[in-house]
Amino acid sequence: MNHAFHELVVGGVLVAPIVSYAVSALVLVLLLRPVLHLIGFSNYFSRPPVAELSLYVVVFGLLTLIY
């Protein structure tokens, strides 16, 4: 399977695709945080920041896998 990696051009500087995936994952996790707060996400884990970091890693991995 061949993927065509498209670089993002910002002000004439090429940005690697993994950077755009990382930023997209960060935006998605930041958008999910209020929803997770409403359902009591932090109550299910002993270390909520580690759980949120793990969620970021999962979202980042899914973005890189899909695209």
BAVEX-634458 format. One line per 10 residues: their letters; for each residue x negated, y, z negated of N, C-alpha, C, O, CB. Coordinates in steps of 0.02 Angstrom, whole numbers. Last residue first. Glycine has a CB too. Example, Ala and Ser with C-alpha at 12.3 -4.5 7.8 and 13.67 -1.06 7.14 Angstrom:
<nodes>
sa = -642 -112 -354 -684 -53 -357 -645 2 -394 -670 57 -402 -704 -30 -286 ~ -660 -284 -390 -615 -225 -390 -660 -165 -390 -712 -166 -423 -565 -224 -452
</nodes>
This chain:
<nodes>
yiltllgfvv = 209 393 -403 184 434 -349 114 413 -335 81 442 -290 188 509 -366 ~ 226 291 -499 277 304 -449 250 342 -390 265 326 -333 334 342 -480 ~ 109 297 -577 128 234 -545 178 246 -488 173 215 -435 158 187 -596 ~ 108 425 -625 53 404 -582 69 340 -546 46 329 -490 -11 396 -623 ~ 227 422 -700 220 469 -644 164 448 -597 171 452 -536 206 539 -670 ~ 196 324 -795 250 312 -747 245 359 -687 258 339 -630 318 320 -781 ~ 92 389 -864 80 326 -829 133 311 -777 118 288 -722 75 270 -877 ~ 164 497 -918 108 509 -873 92 446 -832 81 451 -772 46 531 -912 ~ 252 426 -1002 279 467 -947 224 481 -895 237 478 -835 307 534 -975 ~ 157 368 -1089 203 326 -1050 231 365 -990 233 338 -935 260 300 -1094
vylsleavpp = 98 480 -1146 57 433 -1108 100 389 -1064 82 374 -1007 14 390 -1156 ~ 210 537 -1211 176 573 -1158 135 526 -1114 136 531 -1053 130 628 -1188 ~ 233 436 -1305 284 450 -1255 254 489 -1196 271 476 -1139 341 490 -1287 ~ 117 451 -1380 128 388 -1344 181 397 -1290 175 369 -1236 149 333 -1392 ~ 144 575 -1435 86 567 -1391 93 504 -1350 76 503 -1291 21 565 -1433 ~ 254 540 -1513 263 587 -1458 204 584 -1409 214 590 -1349 270 659 -1485 ~ 191 453 -1603 245 428 -1560 257 474 -1501 269 451 -1445 310 418 -1600 ~ 108 542 -1667 78 487 -1629 130 457 -1581 113 438 -1525 50 433 -1676 ~ 203 624 -1730 159 652 -1679 125 598 -1636 115 608 -1576 106 695 -1710 ~ 269 529 -1822 303 556 -1763 256 588 -1711 269 580 -1651 353 606 -1784
rsfynsfgil = 233 400 -1906 191 454 -1881 221 482 -1816 202 462 -1761 117 429 -1868 ~ 336 313 -1928 301 339 -1986 256 398 -1968 242 441 -2009 259 284 -2019 ~ 492 328 -1842 421 316 -1843 389 346 -1905 412 396 -1932 388 346 -1780 ~ 624 368 -1844 610 298 -1828 536 280 -1834 519 221 -1832 633 284 -1758 ~ 633 503 -1865 653 459 -1920 635 386 -1908 632 346 -1955 726 465 -1933 ~ 607 565 -1745 554 564 -1796 570 519 -1855 525 498 -1891 541 635 -1821 ~ 730 557 -1677 672 519 -1654 619 513 -1708 588 460 -1715 642 552 -1592 ~ 862 605 -1688 824 584 -1746 765 541 -1730 750 492 -1765 868 548 -1793 ~ 929 661 -1585 945 591 -1600 905 564 -1659 913 506 -1677 933 549 -1539 ~ 875 791 -1583 946 781 -1597 963 710 -1616 1007 698 -1658 988 803 -1538
hlvprlllvl = 743 766 -1545 756 795 -1611 830 784 -1631 845 770 -1689 739 870 -1612 ~ 762 725 -1415 735 677 -1464 747 701 -1535 759 661 -1580 660 666 -1452 ~ 804 845 -1361 849 788 -1360 827 736 -1412 868 708 -1448 852 756 -1290 ~ 688 924 -1377 751 943 -1411 801 885 -1414 837 876 -1464 783 1002 -1377 ~ 593 844 -1296 586 853 -1369 650 876 -1403 666 849 -1456 531 904 -1382 ~ 607 845 -1159 638 791 -1196 638 802 -1272 679 773 -1308 604 726 -1181 ~ 530 951 -1118 602 955 -1107 639 901 -1146 697 911 -1164 618 948 -1032 ~ 405 901 -1150 428 961 -1184 503 971 -1175 537 997 -1220 391 1023 -1159 ~ 400 796 -1059 401 781 -1130 425 841 -1170 462 834 -1218 331 759 -1155 ~ 396 869 -938 451 822 -952 456 806 -1026 511 802 -1053 441 758 -912
vlasvaysvi = 276 940 -953 339 976 -946 398 930 -963 445 951 -998 347 1005 -875 ~ 185 834 -956 191 879 -1013 257 917 -1011 290 924 -1063 133 928 -1014 ~ 203 781 -828 219 740 -886 228 784 -948 272 772 -989 165 686 -898 ~ 154 889 -753 224 868 -746 246 826 -805 302 833 -830 233 828 -681 ~ 21 888 -793 62 947 -808 136 929 -803 177 951 -844 45 1005 -760 ~ -17 763 -743 -24 777 -814 20 837 -834 53 835 -886 -97 791 -832 ~ 4 780 -606 42 729 -642 40 743 -717 91 735 -752 13 659 -627 ~ -91 879 -580 -20 896 -571 25 844 -605 78 862 -630 -3 900 -496 ~ -204 803 -606 -191 862 -646 -117 882 -640 -85 901 -689 -237 921 -625 ~ -202 707 -507 -192 685 -576 -179 745 -623 -146 737 -674 -254 647 -600
pavlvggvvl = -231 776 -388 -162 755 -402 -151 735 -475 -96 744 -501 -145 697 -357 ~ -337 921 -411 -328 849 -403 -257 829 -420 -225 860 -463 -378 811 -447 ~ -328 1069 -323 -318 1038 -388 -303 964 -376 -260 947 -334 -259 1073 -428 ~ -425 1183 -236 -391 1119 -233 -388 1089 -303 -438 1086 -339 -427 1071 -185 ~ -397 1354 -223 -434 1302 -259 -393 1238 -256 -334 1237 -273 -449 1323 -333 ~ -318 1452 -172 -373 1430 -131 -416 1376 -164 -467 1355 -135 -416 1488 -114 ~ -218 1463 -270 -264 1518 -258 -326 1498 -219 -380 1524 -230 -286 1548 -324 ~ -202 1300 -271 -184 1357 -313 -236 1411 -303 -293 1404 -326 -178 1336 -389 ~ -142 1161 -195 -186 1218 -184 -160 1277 -224 -105 1301 -213 -191 1235 -107 ~ -146 991 -230 -110 1054 -241 -160 1110 -233 -215 1108 -261 -76 1056 -312
ehfahnm = -164 854 -121 -192 901 -169 -148 963 -173 -117 984 -123 -264 920 -151 ~ -88 703 -105 -86 772 -82 -112 818 -137 -86 818 -192 -14 793 -62 ~ -127 547 -57 -132 593 -113 -136 664 -86 -182 682 -49 -194 576 -157 ~ -36 429 10 -68 490 33 -69 539 -26 -17 569 -43 -30 521 95 ~ -64 260 -18 -33 322 -43 -72 381 -14 -134 381 -14 -33 324 -121 ~ -36 104 48 -75 165 53 -34 224 27 23 235 47 -97 178 125 ~ -42 -58 0 0 0 0 -45 62 0 -87 70 -44 48 0 -61
</nodes>
